[in-house]
Amino acid sequence: VFDGSGGREQWVDEMAAVPVLVEVDETGDLSYVAWAASDYVAWPYNATLLSRPYLRLDLDQMNGNKAAWYRFPRGVRVTARWGYSLIVPEDVRQAALVQTVRMFKRAQQAYQDVGAIVELGQLRYVQSLDPDVAMMVEHYRRLTV
């Protein structure tokens, strides 16, 4: 459920697929009316080709008959498959494997925060996400203010 924007664009959370159902409170009394799929378009338009999420619903002024999203608190109710993508991106899958192996090796050391490789004279401090994993998934991070 989102507050209505009052404009042509309605920002939503990350949707992995186009919405199944979009309902709008047109009177302000929380009685929702289902809008037709031709009334809006999910944006970005090529999200599935790029394996990216949909972030916004734009009114389709060519095919739909709506002029604006009604500006009411909790005025838009969206039913969708939420998340980043329907399939796991390959670099995320690889990052999960790397982190899993690292956690397995840490378990073999009784979850110590410090590990040593005597043969190489190395001492490792382990208290955060693997730096390689962090670098692999950095471009998926979305900063909001």
Z-matrix of the N, CA and C atoms (Angstrom, degrees):
N
C 1 1.449
C 2 1.527 1 108.14
N 3 1.323 2 115.75 1 133.34
C 4 1.462 3 121.60 2 -176.64
C 5 1.520 4 109.64 3 -131.30
N 6 1.328 5 116.17 4 153.89
C 7 1.457 6 120.72 5 171.84
C 8 1.522 7 108.24 6 -71.68
N 9 1.319 8 116.69 7 138.22
C 10 1.461 9 120.27 8 178.49
C 11 1.518 10 110.54 9 -66.37
N 12 1.318 11 116.89 10 142.04
C 13 1.463 12 120.68 11 -175.06
C 14 1.529 13 112.83 12 -83.12
N 15 1.316 14 117.61 13 -26.31
C 16 1.457 15 120.14 14 -176.64
C 17 1.518 16 113.07 15 81.71
N 18 1.302 17 117.25 16 -0.06
C 19 1.461 18 121.15 17 -179.05
C 20 1.513 19 111.78 18 -124.07
N 21 1.319 20 114.79 19 -160.82
C 22 1.458 21 121.28 20 -178.19
C 23 1.529 22 112.34 21 -82.62
N 24 1.351 23 117.94 22 -21.27
C 25 1.453 24 123.30 23 -177.23
C 26 1.520 25 110.90 24 -112.04
N 27 1.319 26 116.46 25 136.25
C 28 1.463 27 122.31 26 176.97
C 29 1.525 28 108.26 27 -121.64
N 30 1.339 29 116.99 28 108.32
C 31 1.464 30 121.08 29 178.76
C 32 1.515 31 109.13 30 -76.54
N 33 1.329 32 115.66 31 138.50
C 34 1.458 33 122.47 32 178.94
C 35 1.530 34 108.11 33 -133.35
N 36 1.325 35 116.50 34 175.34
C 37 1.461 36 120.75 35 174.27
C 38 1.527 37 109.24 36 -71.86
N 39 1.311 38 116.37 37 173.86
C 40 1.459 39 120.83 38 -177.94
C 41 1.526 40 110.82 39 -64.22
N 42 1.331 41 116.09 40 123.84
C 43 1.462 42 122.28 41 177.53
C 44 1.522 43 108.11 42 -111.54
N 45 1.327 44 116.34 43 129.09
C 46 1.459 45 120.61 44 179.46
C 47 1.526 46 111.50 45 -76.41
N 48 1.317 47 117.48 46 -22.13
C 49 1.465 48 122.09 47 -179.99
C 50 1.523 49 108.43 48 -144.17
N 51 1.331 50 115.40 49 165.73
C 52 1.465 51 118.95 50 178.56
C 53 1.524 52 109.43 51 -61.35
N 54 1.318 53 118.54 52 151.46
C 55 1.461 54 120.85 53 -176.44
C 56 1.527 55 112.74 54 -62.82
N 57 1.313 56 114.63 55 145.26
C 58 1.455 57 121.20 56 174.50
C 59 1.527 58 109.25 57 -79.68
N 60 1.341 59 115.90 58 -37.75
C 61 1.455 60 121.44 59 -176.41
C 62 1.522 61 109.63 60 -148.92
N 63 1.319 62 116.49 61 133.23
C 64 1.464 63 122.32 62 173.88
C 65 1.518 64 107.13 63 -123.72
N 66 1.338 65 115.10 64 120.88
C 67 1.458 66 121.11 65 179.60
C 68 1.518 67 108.42 66 -119.11
N 69 1.326 68 116.21 67 141.72
C 70 1.457 69 121.43 68 -175.25
C 71 1.526 70 109.33 69 -129.18
N 72 1.331 71 114.44 70 137.03
C 73 1.463 72 121.17 71 173.83
C 74 1.527 73 106.99 72 -84.37
N 75 1.302 74 116.87 73 106.78
C 76 1.469 75 121.14 74 -175.80
C 77 1.523 76 113.44 75 -92.00
N 78 1.338 77 117.84 76 -8.02
C 79 1.462 78 120.40 77 -176.63
C 80 1.527 79 113.60 78 -120.18
N 81 1.315 80 118.55 79 -11.41
C 82 1.456 81 121.24 80 179.81
C 83 1.518 82 113.90 81 89.33
N 84 1.331 83 118.84 82 5.37
C 85 1.465 84 121.28 83 -179.09
C 86 1.533 85 112.79 84 -108.49
N 87 1.328 86 116.93 85 19.40
C 88 1.459 87 124.58 86 179.38
C 89 1.527 88 113.51 87 60.29
N 90 1.314 89 116.48 88 30.18
C 91 1.468 90 120.70 89 170.05
C 92 1.525 91 106.20 90 -103.06
N 93 1.314 92 115.88 91 110.16
C 94 1.461 93 121.80 92 -170.78
C 95 1.520 94 112.01 93 -88.37
N 96 1.338 95 114.52 94 144.57
C 97 1.462 96 123.05 95 176.85
C 98 1.525 97 106.89 96 -119.78
N 99 1.322 98 116.73 97 128.91
C 100 1.462 99 120.54 98 179.55
C 101 1.523 100 109.82 99 -72.74
N 102 1.317 101 115.88 100 131.67
C 103 1.452 102 121.13 101 176.42
C 104 1.520 103 109.15 102 -95.32
N 105 1.305 104 115.53 103 148.80
C 106 1.461 105 120.94 104 178.50
C 107 1.529 106 109.86 105 -70.90
N 108 1.313 107 116.04 106 151.77
C 109 1.463 108 120.42 107 178.99
C 110 1.528 109 111.96 108 -63.05
N 111 1.321 110 117.53 109 -19.77
C 112 1.468 111 120.29 110 178.69
C 113 1.526 112 112.07 111 -80.65
N 114 1.328 113 118.53 112 -6.77
C 115 1.463 114 121.38 113 -179.80
C 116 1.526 115 113.05 114 -81.23
N 117 1.329 116 118.05 115 -18.21
C 118 1.458 117 121.22 116 -175.60
C 119 1.530 118 109.79 117 -144.28
N 120 1.322 119 114.80 118 162.83
C 121 1.464 120 122.64 119 177.75
C 122 1.520 121 107.06 120 -132.45
N 123 1.331 122 117.14 121 135.43
C 124 1.464 123 120.93 122 177.51
C 125 1.529 124 109.32 123 -77.52
N 126 1.333 125 116.30 124 138.66
C 127 1.464 126 122.70 125 -177.83
C 128 1.522 127 109.88 126 -122.21
N 129 1.300 128 121.42 127 142.37
C 130 1.452 129 129.37 128 2.55
C 131 1.525 130 111.49 129 -72.74
N 132 1.295 131 115.08 130 147.72
C 133 1.456 132 121.39 131 -171.44
C 134 1.524 133 113.07 132 -65.08
N 135 1.316 134 118.13 133 -31.01
C 136 1.460 135 121.90 134 -178.53
C 137 1.530 136 112.39 135 -104.04
N 138 1.320 137 117.51 136 29.57
C 139 1.463 138 121.60 137 -175.67
C 140 1.526 139 112.64 138 -60.70
N 141 1.316 140 118.32 139 -40.92
C 142 1.462 141 119.33 140 -178.78
C 143 1.523 142 111.64 141 -67.89
N 144 1.313 143 117.69 142 -34.72
C 145 1.469 144 119.94 143 178.14
C 146 1.523 145 111.76 144 -67.47
N 147 1.333 146 116.53 145 -31.84
C 148 1.462 147 121.31 146 -179.10
C 149 1.527 148 112.49 147 -92.92
N 150 1.344 149 117.86 148 0.16
C 151 1.471 150 122.99 149 -174.55
C 152 1.519 151 110.50 150 54.93
N 153 1.310 152 115.80 151 44.71
C 154 1.466 153 123.16 152 178.25
C 155 1.525 154 108.65 153 -118.45
N 156 1.323 155 117.90 154 161.52
C 157 1.465 156 119.81 155 179.39
C 158 1.525 157 112.59 156 -83.21
N 159 1.309 158 115.42 157 159.38
C 160 1.467 159 121.07 158 169.43
C 161 1.526 160 107.14 159 -81.35
N 162 1.316 161 116.93 160 138.78
C 163 1.462 162 121.58 161 -175.34
C 164 1.518 163 113.73 162 -118.38
N 165 1.331 164 117.22 163 -13.98
C 166 1.455 165 119.26 164 -171.38
C 167 1.515 166 109.06 165 -151.88
N 168 1.329 167 116.07 166 154.31
C 169 1.457 168 122.85 167 171.57
C 170 1.525 169 107.38 168 -114.02
N 171 1.316 170 116.49 169 120.22
C 172 1.466 171 122.31 170 178.23
C 173 1.518 172 109.15 171 -103.69
N 174 1.312 173 116.85 172 139.89
C 175 1.455 174 119.68 173 176.14
C 176 1.520 175 109.53 174 -68.49
N 177 1.311 176 116.72 175 135.63
C 178 1.458 177 122.27 176 178.20
C 179 1.522 178 107.80 177 -90.52
N 180 1.309 179 116.57 178 96.45
C 181 1.459 180 120.46 179 -175.35
C 182 1.521 181 112.69 180 -78.63
N 183 1.323 182 117.35 181 -10.98
C 184 1.464 183 120.32 182 177.12
C 185 1.528 184 111.23 183 -84.02
N 186 1.336 185 117.33 184 -40.97
C 187 1.459 186 121.25 185 -174.04
C 188 1.524 187 114.20 186 -109.29
N 189 1.322 188 117.09 187 -24.08
C 190 1.465 189 120.82 188 -177.47
C 191 1.512 190 111.97 189 -92.00
N 192 1.335 191 115.08 190 176.59
C 193 1.463 192 119.23 191 179.36
C 194 1.525 193 111.68 192 -124.60
N 195 1.340 194 117.41 193 28.13
C 196 1.464 195 122.49 194 178.54
C 197 1.517 196 109.44 195 -109.02
N 198 1.331 197 116.44 196 142.69
C 199 1.460 198 120.85 197 -177.77
C 200 1.524 199 112.75 198 -100.05
N 201 1.346 200 117.23 199 -29.68
C 202 1.465 201 120.63 200 -178.04
C 203 1.518 202 109.42 201 -161.89
N 204 1.325 203 114.81 202 158.25
C 205 1.460 204 120.44 203 172.22
C 206 1.526 205 106.59 204 -77.01
N 207 1.308 206 117.89 205 131.54
C 208 1.466 207 120.85 206 -178.48
C 209 1.517 208 109.93 207 -66.28
N 210 1.320 209 115.10 208 136.81
C 211 1.463 210 121.26 209 -173.49
C 212 1.527 211 110.64 210 -92.76
N 213 1.317 212 115.96 211 72.52
C 214 1.466 213 121.60 212 176.70
C 215 1.521 214 108.93 213 -122.30
N 216 1.344 215 116.82 214 146.70
C 217 1.464 216 118.47 215 173.25
C 218 1.532 217 109.25 216 -61.70
N 219 1.326 218 116.50 217 137.32
C 220 1.476 219 122.67 218 -176.99
C 221 1.520 220 110.95 219 54.20
N 222 1.311 221 116.95 220 36.96
C 223 1.451 222 121.94 221 -173.21
C 224 1.512 223 116.22 222 -86.82
N 225 1.330 224 117.64 223 -11.17
C 226 1.464 225 120.45 224 -179.00
C 227 1.530 226 108.36 225 -128.15
N 228 1.313 227 115.16 226 125.90
C 229 1.466 228 120.73 227 178.75
C 230 1.531 229 107.76 228 -117.66
N 231 1.334 230 115.73 229 121.73
C 232 1.458 231 121.61 230 -175.04
C 233 1.531 232 109.27 231 -118.33
N 234 1.323 233 115.64 232 128.90
C 235 1.461 234 121.50 233 173.74
C 236 1.520 235 106.71 234 -108.73
N 237 1.335 236 115.81 235 117.45
C 238 1.463 237 120.31 236 -175.30
C 239 1.517 238 109.87 237 -154.17
N 240 1.300 239 115.47 238 172.26
C 241 1.460 240 121.14 239 172.17
C 242 1.518 241 105.92 240 -89.36
N 243 1.323 242 116.74 241 107.61
C 244 1.453 243 122.10 242 -173.53
C 245 1.522 244 110.34 243 -86.85
N 246 1.302 245 115.95 244 149.54
C 247 1.452 246 121.83 245 178.25
C 248 1.513 247 110.79 246 136.23
N 249 1.318 248 114.78 247 -178.22
C 250 1.462 249 120.03 248 -175.21
C 251 1.520 250 112.47 249 -78.47
N 252 1.330 251 116.69 250 -42.97
C 253 1.457 252 119.76 251 -174.49
C 254 1.526 253 109.67 252 -158.37
N 255 1.316 254 116.66 253 155.19
C 256 1.461 255 120.74 254 176.06
C 257 1.521 256 111.50 255 -74.30
N 258 1.313 257 116.43 256 -27.33
C 259 1.459 258 120.74 257 176.34
C 260 1.528 259 108.47 258 -117.31
N 261 1.315 260 116.02 259 150.81
C 262 1.459 261 120.45 260 179.96
C 263 1.528 262 108.49 261 -78.25
N 264 1.340 263 118.17 262 123.26
C 265 1.467 264 120.00 263 177.32
C 266 1.527 265 110.81 264 -60.04
N 267 1.312 266 116.58 265 147.08
C 268 1.469 267 121.76 266 -174.68
C 269 1.525 268 112.15 267 -59.98
N 270 1.334 269 118.17 268 -39.71
C 271 1.462 270 118.71 269 -179.42
C 272 1.526 271 112.20 270 -69.03
N 273 1.321 272 118.51 271 -30.31
C 274 1.463 273 121.45 272 175.77
C 275 1.530 274 109.82 273 -70.26
N 276 1.325 275 116.56 274 -40.04
C 277 1.463 276 120.51 275 177.41
C 278 1.521 277 110.08 276 -61.80
N 279 1.323 278 116.38 277 -44.17
C 280 1.460 279 120.87 278 178.96
C 281 1.532 280 110.97 279 -64.15
N 282 1.321 281 117.47 280 -41.85
C 283 1.463 282 121.35 281 179.00
C 284 1.529 283 110.96 282 -62.97
N 285 1.327 284 117.07 283 -38.61
C 286 1.463 285 120.44 284 177.90
C 287 1.522 286 111.21 285 -64.53
N 288 1.325 287 116.97 286 -38.95
C 289 1.466 288 120.28 287 177.80
C 290 1.529 289 111.64 288 -65.42
N 291 1.323 290 116.89 289 -43.28
C 292 1.465 291 120.90 290 179.51
C 293 1.522 292 110.25 291 -62.49
N 294 1.324 293 117.08 292 -45.82
C 295 1.464 294 120.63 293 -179.11
C 296 1.527 295 110.92 294 -66.17
N 297 1.328 296 117.57 295 -36.05
C 298 1.464 297 121.04 296 178.52
C 299 1.520 298 111.05 297 -64.24
N 300 1.320 299 117.00 298 -44.34
C 301 1.462 300 120.23 299 178.15
C 302 1.522 301 109.85 300 -62.75
N 303 1.312 302 117.11 301 -41.07
C 304 1.469 303 119.99 302 179.42
C 305 1.531 304 110.75 303 -62.95
N 306 1.326 305 116.95 304 -42.06
C 307 1.470 306 119.68 305 179.32
C 308 1.531 307 110.57 306 -67.41
N 309 1.324 308 117.51 307 -35.50
C 310 1.463 309 121.19 308 177.24
C 311 1.525 310 110.39 309 -62.79
N 312 1.326 311 116.16 310 -46.00
C 313 1.466 312 119.61 311 179.15
C 314 1.529 313 110.90 312 -64.68
N 315 1.301 314 117.14 313 -34.90
C 316 1.470 315 120.38 314 177.60
C 317 1.520 316 110.28 315 -67.79
N 318 1.331 317 117.06 316 -35.83
C 319 1.465 318 120.66 317 177.18
C 320 1.527 319 110.64 318 -64.27
N 321 1.324 320 116.69 319 -34.04
C 322 1.459 321 119.75 320 177.98
C 323 1.527 322 111.67 321 -67.61
N 324 1.322 323 117.39 322 -18.43
C 325 1.464 324 122.16 323 177.68
C 326 1.525 325 111.01 324 -102.64
N 327 1.339 326 116.77 325 22.65
C 328 1.472 327 123.27 326 178.02
C 329 1.532 328 112.02 327 60.46
N 330 1.323 329 117.18 328 34.06
C 331 1.471 330 123.65 329 177.02
C 332 1.518 331 112.84 330 56.60
N 333 1.306 332 116.26 331 38.57
C 334 1.458 333 120.31 332 176.48
C 335 1.529 334 109.27 333 -73.56
N 336 1.315 335 116.03 334 151.20
C 337 1.463 336 120.75 335 177.37
C 338 1.522 337 111.83 336 -82.35
N 339 1.334 338 116.78 337 -14.61
C 340 1.456 339 121.60 338 179.53
C 341 1.517 340 107.55 339 -125.97
N 342 1.328 341 116.12 340 131.00
C 343 1.455 342 120.69 341 177.10
C 344 1.516 343 109.82 342 -127.56
N 345 1.328 344 116.31 343 148.88
C 346 1.460 345 119.94 344 -177.74
C 347 1.519 346 110.04 345 -126.97
N 348 1.330 347 115.21 346 143.75
C 349 1.455 348 122.55 347 170.77
C 350 1.524 349 104.68 348 -113.98
N 351 1.330 350 115.22 349 98.48
C 352 1.457 351 121.17 350 -172.07
C 353 1.522 352 111.52 351 -62.16
N 354 1.349 353 116.11 352 -42.38
C 355 1.458 354 119.57 353 -176.39
C 356 1.532 355 112.25 354 -60.67
N 357 1.326 356 116.60 355 -32.65
C 358 1.458 357 120.76 356 -178.16
C 359 1.521 358 113.23 357 -100.07
N 360 1.328 359 117.13 358 -5.93
C 361 1.456 360 120.74 359 -178.74
C 362 1.512 361 113.13 360 67.41
N 363 1.335 362 116.32 361 33.71
C 364 1.461 363 120.29 362 -178.54
C 365 1.524 364 110.49 363 -106.66
N 366 1.313 365 115.11 364 145.92
C 367 1.456 366 123.04 365 174.53
C 368 1.523 367 107.34 366 -126.43
N 369 1.336 368 116.61 367 124.40
C 370 1.478 369 120.94 368 -176.09
C 371 1.520 370 110.14 369 -116.55
N 372 1.321 371 116.08 370 134.53
C 373 1.451 372 122.37 371 173.68
C 374 1.529 373 108.01 372 -102.25
N 375 1.327 374 116.34 373 123.45
C 376 1.463 375 121.25 374 -173.39
C 377 1.530 376 108.55 375 -119.38
N 378 1.330 377 117.16 376 102.56
C 379 1.451 378 119.65 377 177.52
C 380 1.519 379 112.71 378 -142.91
N 381 1.311 380 117.84 379 9.38
C 382 1.454 381 119.22 380 -178.35
C 383 1.519 382 109.45 381 -148.73
N 384 1.312 383 115.48 382 -177.11
C 385 1.453 384 122.17 383 177.00
C 386 1.524 385 109.73 384 -62.65
N 387 1.304 386 116.10 385 141.96
C 388 1.460 387 121.10 386 178.76
C 389 1.531 388 109.41 387 -54.23
N 390 1.337 389 118.51 388 132.71
C 391 1.472 390 120.43 389 -178.19
C 392 1.530 391 112.98 390 -59.69
N 393 1.333 392 117.17 391 -35.51
C 394 1.469 393 119.72 392 177.96
C 395 1.519 394 110.71 393 -66.21
N 396 1.328 395 116.56 394 -40.24
C 397 1.467 396 120.97 395 178.79
C 398 1.528 397 109.77 396 -65.29
N 399 1.313 398 117.01 397 -44.32
C 400 1.463 399 120.77 398 179.08
C 401 1.524 400 111.24 399 -58.58
N 402 1.329 401 116.64 400 -39.59
C 403 1.461 402 120.82 401 179.03
C 404 1.533 403 111.08 402 -69.19
N 405 1.341 404 117.23 403 -36.59
C 406 1.462 405 121.22 404 -178.10
C 407 1.525 406 112.69 405 -65.96
N 408 1.329 407 117.22 406 -32.66
C 409 1.464 408 120.34 407 -175.31
C 410 1.526 409 113.18 408 -109.96
N 411 1.321 410 117.79 409 9.13
C 412 1.468 411 121.30 410 -177.88
C 413 1.530 412 112.44 411 -58.29
N 414 1.314 413 118.11 412 -38.40
C 415 1.466 414 120.37 413 -176.46
C 416 1.532 415 112.91 414 -71.73
N 417 1.328 416 118.67 415 -8.41
C 418 1.458 417 121.36 416 174.83
C 419 1.529 418 112.76 417 -88.09
N 420 1.288 419 117.18 418 -10.34
C 421 1.448 420 121.73 419 -177.56
C 422 1.520 421 110.64 420 -73.20
N 423 1.310 422 115.43 421 129.65
C 424 1.469 423 119.75 422 179.16
C 425 1.514 424 108.57 423 -114.96
N 426 1.302 425 115.86 424 119.87
C 427 1.460 426 121.21 425 -179.75
C 428 1.520 427 109.66 426 -91.17
N 429 1.307 428 115.55 427 130.71
C 430 1.459 429 120.47 428 175.89
C 431 1.513 430 109.28 429 -126.05
N 432 1.289 431 115.76 430 151.38
C 433 1.456 432 120.87 431 179.92
C 434 1.505 433 109.15 432 -110.60
